[in-house]
Amino acid sequence: MSLTANPYTTSISRSSATGTWPALSRAERDRLEGRIGDRVVAIEHFGSTSVPGLAATPIIDICPVVPAMDAACACKPAMLDLGYRFSAEREDWLAFERRDDADQQYSVRFHPLGSTRLERVLIFRDYLRDHPHARKHLRDRQALRGGRSPRGHRRV
């Protein structure tokens, strides 16, 4: 039996903030809206690439917000048609990943409207966007960790 490498589990390195992440997110959001827009309430860009000025793992995190999880499940065929690979399903989220021709990775996590996990992520994102001192504090903490995640795992 031959094992093949999973293209979504490669080493992840932090990149300096780049002005291309918002444009990449908007383009992917538009692509998603064209196929699943009638089933979602909103499509959010979250994670470190959604906050200007932060170093980030160069993965564009996108969250289609659905009225209920059955709507997310109904989007699965369209996501596969768009070139996404199904990666996980939990009670309150559904996940897909893909890489484009330029090797940009996208991670899409469907969450239902009212999800406390999603609310926390979006509140934190918005706080960092609105408060330059908080972004600076986070950048300083990232630098002190020397590439280590908050749990001490080494990021390459």
C-alpha positions as CSV (number, residue, x, y, z in Angstrom):
1,M,0.0,0.0,0.0
2,S,1.4,3.4,-0.9
3,L,0.8,6.5,1.2
4,T,0.4,9.8,-0.4
5,A,1.1,13.1,1.2
6,N,-1.9,15.2,2.3
7,P,-1.4,18.6,0.7
8,Y,-3.3,20.3,3.6
9,T,-1.0,19.1,6.4
10,T,2.3,20.6,5.3
11,S,4.5,22.7,7.6
12,I,3.0,26.1,8.2
13,S,5.1,29.3,8.5
14,R,4.0,32.7,9.5
15,S,4.2,35.4,6.8
16,S,4.4,39.1,7.2
17,A,1.2,40.9,6.7
18,T,0.3,41.4,3.1
19,G,-2.2,43.6,1.4
20,T,-3.3,40.7,-0.9
21,W,-5.2,38.7,1.7
22,P,-8.3,40.9,1.8
23,A,-8.5,40.8,-2.0
24,L,-8.0,37.1,-2.1
25,S,-10.7,36.7,0.5
26,R,-13.1,38.9,-1.4
27,A,-12.5,37.0,-4.7
28,E,-13.1,33.6,-2.9
29,R,-16.2,35.0,-1.2
30,D,-17.5,36.1,-4.6
31,R,-16.8,32.6,-6.0
32,L,-18.6,31.0,-3.1
33,E,-21.6,33.4,-3.3
34,G,-22.0,32.4,-6.9
35,R,-22.7,28.8,-5.9
36,I,-24.0,28.8,-2.3
37,G,-25.1,32.4,-1.8
38,D,-28.8,31.4,-1.7
39,R,-28.2,29.1,1.3
40,V,-26.0,31.3,3.5
41,V,-26.8,34.4,5.7
42,A,-23.3,35.8,5.4
43,I,-19.7,34.9,4.4
44,E,-17.1,36.1,6.8
45,H,-13.3,36.4,6.5
46,F,-11.7,35.6,9.9
47,G,-8.4,34.5,11.3
48,S,-5.1,36.3,11.3
49,T,-5.2,37.1,7.5
50,S,-8.4,39.1,8.2
51,V,-6.6,41.6,10.5
52,P,-4.4,44.2,8.8
53,G,-0.9,44.3,10.0
54,L,-0.7,40.9,11.7
55,A,1.8,38.2,10.7
56,A,-0.3,35.2,9.8
57,T,-0.2,31.6,8.6
58,P,-0.9,32.2,4.9
59,I,-4.3,30.5,4.9
60,I,-7.4,32.4,4.1
61,D,-10.1,31.4,6.6
62,I,-13.6,31.9,5.4
63,C,-16.9,31.2,7.2
64,P,-20.2,30.9,5.4
65,V,-22.8,31.4,8.1
66,V,-25.9,29.3,7.5
67,P,-29.4,29.4,9.1
68,A,-28.9,25.8,10.3
69,M,-26.5,23.0,9.8
70,D,-28.7,21.2,7.2
71,A,-28.1,24.2,4.9
72,A,-24.3,23.6,5.3
73,C,-24.7,19.9,4.4
74,A,-26.7,20.9,1.4
75,C,-23.7,23.0,0.2
76,K,-21.4,20.0,0.2
77,P,-21.8,19.1,-3.5
78,A,-21.3,22.7,-4.6
79,M,-18.1,22.9,-2.5
80,L,-16.7,19.8,-4.0
81,D,-17.6,21.1,-7.5
82,L,-15.6,24.3,-6.6
83,G,-12.5,22.2,-6.0
84,Y,-12.7,22.0,-2.2
85,R,-11.8,18.8,-0.3
86,F,-14.1,17.9,2.5
87,S,-12.0,17.8,5.7
88,A,-14.3,17.5,8.8
89,E,-17.8,17.5,10.1
90,R,-18.9,18.2,13.7
91,E,-22.2,18.9,15.3
92,D,-21.9,22.7,14.8
93,W,-19.5,23.1,11.9
94,L,-18.5,21.7,8.5
95,A,-15.0,22.2,7.0
96,F,-13.5,22.2,3.5
97,E,-10.0,23.1,2.2
98,R,-8.5,23.8,-1.2
99,R,-5.4,25.2,-2.8
100,D,-5.6,27.3,-5.9
101,D,-3.3,27.3,-8.9
102,A,-1.0,29.8,-7.2
103,D,-0.8,27.4,-4.1
104,Q,-2.8,29.7,-1.9
105,Q,-4.7,27.7,0.7
106,Y,-8.3,28.4,1.7
107,S,-10.0,26.9,4.7
108,V,-13.8,27.2,4.8
109,R,-15.7,26.5,8.0
110,F,-19.5,26.6,7.8
111,H,-21.1,27.6,11.1
112,P,-24.8,28.1,12.0
113,L,-26.2,31.5,12.8
114,G,-25.8,32.1,16.6
115,S,-22.8,29.8,17.0
116,T,-20.9,30.9,20.1
117,R,-17.6,29.7,18.6
118,L,-18.2,31.9,15.6
119,E,-19.3,34.9,17.7
120,R,-16.1,34.7,19.8
121,V,-13.9,34.6,16.7
122,L,-15.7,37.5,15.0
123,I,-15.7,39.6,18.2
124,F,-11.9,39.1,18.6
125,R,-11.3,39.8,14.9
126,D,-13.3,43.1,15.1
127,Y,-11.6,44.1,18.3
128,L,-8.2,43.7,16.7
129,R,-9.3,45.5,13.6
130,D,-10.6,48.5,15.6
131,H,-7.8,48.7,18.3
132,P,-4.3,49.3,17.0
133,H,-2.8,48.9,20.5
134,A,-4.3,45.4,20.7
135,R,-2.8,44.5,17.3
136,K,0.6,45.8,18.4
137,H,0.4,43.8,21.6
138,L,-0.4,40.6,19.7
139,R,2.4,41.3,17.2
140,D,4.8,41.7,20.2
141,R,3.6,38.4,21.7
142,Q,4.1,36.7,18.4
143,A,7.7,38.0,18.2
144,L,8.4,36.9,21.8
145,R,7.2,33.4,21.1
146,G,9.7,33.2,18.3
147,G,7.4,31.4,15.9
148,R,5.8,29.1,18.6
149,S,2.1,28.8,18.8
150,P,0.4,29.8,22.1
151,R,0.5,26.1,23.2
152,G,4.3,25.9,22.5
153,H,4.2,24.1,19.2
154,R,7.0,25.1,16.8
155,R,5.8,26.7,13.6
156,V,8.3,26.4,10.8
